[in-house]
Amino acid sequence: MNSPDPLAQALALLPHGPEFRFVDRLTALEPGVRGEGEYTVRGDEPFLRGHFPGDPMMPGVLLVEAVAQLAGVVAQSDPNLAPMPGLKLTALRGVKMLGTARTGETVCLRAELKARLGNLVQAAATATVGGSIVLQAEVTLAGTI
């Protein structure tokens, strides 16, 4: 009998539907502390048709969403705290978009929680493609408690 994969279980905490999920798989997780994940730009995503025709690339705001989703998984997987319902991205600081991802490329995501106070979670996050940083950001998530 197979035991459940803890990384897959943690990823299942994302409330997003498949068409707006930008973390395909977790590659590492220290619950409640830090995590790593990946998103592969498949090429069939609807946003690529308009961003930009003939030169499709993942929008920077969706890279931000990807790291925020990963930060949410890290926060919600904390074994010492109950998951917060309605956890959402509420603030951004120090965002630097230094590149992008194109069809067939895998975005490597990292998020590390820096602070947690009540229903607020702050995380430092990065996204890399081919070893180059394409996004740096501090994200704040808030939920209901």
C-alpha positions as CSV (number, residue, x, y, z in Angstrom):
1,M,0.0,0.0,0.0
2,N,1.4,3.4,-1.0
3,S,1.5,6.2,1.6
4,P,0.4,9.6,0.4
5,D,3.1,11.9,-1.0
6,P,3.5,14.8,1.5
7,L,4.5,17.2,-1.3
8,A,1.4,16.4,-3.3
9,Q,-0.7,16.8,-0.2
10,A,0.8,20.2,0.5
11,L,0.2,21.3,-3.1
12,A,-3.4,20.3,-2.8
13,L,-3.8,23.1,-0.2
14,L,-3.9,25.6,-3.1
15,P,-7.5,26.7,-3.7
16,H,-6.9,27.8,-7.3
17,G,-8.4,25.9,-10.2
18,P,-6.2,24.2,-12.7
19,E,-6.4,27.1,-15.2
20,F,-5.0,29.5,-12.6
21,R,-2.4,27.3,-10.8
22,F,1.2,28.3,-11.4
23,V,2.9,25.7,-9.3
24,D,2.9,22.3,-11.1
25,R,4.9,20.5,-8.5
26,L,6.7,21.0,-5.2
27,T,10.4,19.9,-5.2
28,A,11.1,20.7,-1.6
29,L,9.2,21.7,1.5
30,E,10.0,22.6,5.0
31,P,6.5,23.1,6.3
32,G,5.8,26.5,7.6
33,V,9.3,27.7,6.8
34,R,10.3,27.4,3.1
35,G,9.5,25.7,-0.1
36,E,10.6,25.2,-3.7
37,G,8.4,24.3,-6.7
38,E,8.3,24.4,-10.5
39,Y,5.9,25.6,-13.2
40,T,6.5,24.7,-16.8
41,V,5.2,27.0,-19.5
42,R,3.4,24.5,-21.7
43,G,2.6,26.8,-24.6
44,D,-1.2,26.2,-24.6
45,E,-2.0,28.7,-21.8
46,P,-4.5,31.3,-23.0
47,F,-2.5,34.3,-21.8
48,L,0.3,33.4,-24.2
49,R,-1.9,34.1,-27.2
50,G,-2.0,37.8,-26.4
51,H,1.4,38.2,-24.5
52,F,2.8,38.6,-27.2
53,P,1.6,37.2,-30.6
54,G,4.7,35.8,-32.3
55,D,6.9,36.1,-29.2
56,P,4.9,34.5,-26.3
57,M,6.2,35.0,-22.8
58,M,4.8,34.5,-19.3
59,P,3.6,37.9,-17.9
60,G,5.6,39.2,-14.9
61,V,2.4,39.5,-12.9
62,L,1.9,35.8,-13.3
63,L,5.4,35.1,-12.0
64,V,4.4,37.1,-8.9
65,E,1.3,35.0,-8.6
66,A,3.3,31.8,-8.9
67,V,5.6,32.8,-6.0
68,A,2.6,34.0,-4.0
69,Q,0.9,30.6,-4.5
70,L,4.1,28.8,-3.4
71,A,4.3,31.0,-0.3
72,G,0.7,30.1,0.5
73,V,1.5,26.4,0.3
74,V,4.4,26.9,2.7
75,A,2.3,28.9,5.1
76,Q,-0.7,26.5,5.0
77,S,1.5,23.4,5.5
78,D,2.8,24.6,8.9
79,P,2.1,21.6,11.3
80,N,1.9,24.0,14.3
81,L,-0.8,26.2,12.9
82,A,-4.2,25.6,11.4
83,P,-4.6,26.5,7.7
84,M,-6.2,29.9,7.3
85,P,-9.3,30.0,5.1
86,G,-9.3,32.6,2.4
87,L,-5.5,33.1,2.3
88,K,-4.9,35.7,-0.5
89,L,-2.1,37.9,-1.9
90,T,-2.6,41.3,-0.3
91,A,0.7,43.3,-0.7
92,L,3.9,43.3,-2.7
93,R,7.3,45.0,-1.8
94,G,10.6,45.2,-3.6
95,V,9.3,43.5,-6.8
96,K,11.9,43.2,-9.5
97,M,11.1,41.6,-12.8
98,L,14.4,40.8,-14.3
99,G,13.3,38.4,-17.1
100,T,10.6,36.1,-18.2
101,A,9.7,32.5,-19.1
102,R,8.9,31.2,-22.5
103,T,7.2,28.2,-24.0
104,G,8.9,25.0,-22.8
105,E,10.9,26.7,-20.0
106,T,10.6,25.6,-16.4
107,V,10.3,28.3,-13.8
108,C,11.9,27.3,-10.5
109,L,10.2,29.0,-7.6
110,R,11.4,29.6,-4.0
111,A,9.6,31.1,-1.1
112,E,10.7,31.5,2.5
113,L,8.5,32.8,5.2
114,K,10.0,35.8,7.0
115,A,7.2,36.7,9.5
116,R,3.8,35.6,10.6
117,L,1.5,37.7,12.7
118,G,-2.1,36.6,13.2
119,N,-3.6,36.3,9.8
120,L,-0.7,37.9,8.0
121,V,2.2,36.0,6.3
122,Q,5.3,37.7,4.8
123,A,7.6,35.8,2.5
124,A,10.7,36.5,0.4
125,A,10.5,34.8,-3.0
126,T,12.4,34.3,-6.2
127,A,11.7,32.8,-9.6
128,T,14.5,31.5,-11.8
129,V,14.7,30.2,-15.4
130,G,17.8,28.3,-16.5
131,G,19.6,29.4,-13.4
132,S,19.0,33.1,-13.9
133,I,16.8,35.1,-11.6
134,V,13.7,36.5,-13.4
135,L,11.8,37.7,-10.4
136,Q,12.5,38.8,-6.8
137,A,9.7,39.9,-4.5
138,E,8.4,40.1,-0.9
139,V,4.8,39.0,-0.7
140,T,2.3,39.5,2.0
141,L,-0.6,37.1,2.3
142,A,-3.7,37.5,4.5
143,G,-6.3,35.1,5.5
144,T,-9.3,35.0,7.9
145,I,-8.8,33.5,11.3
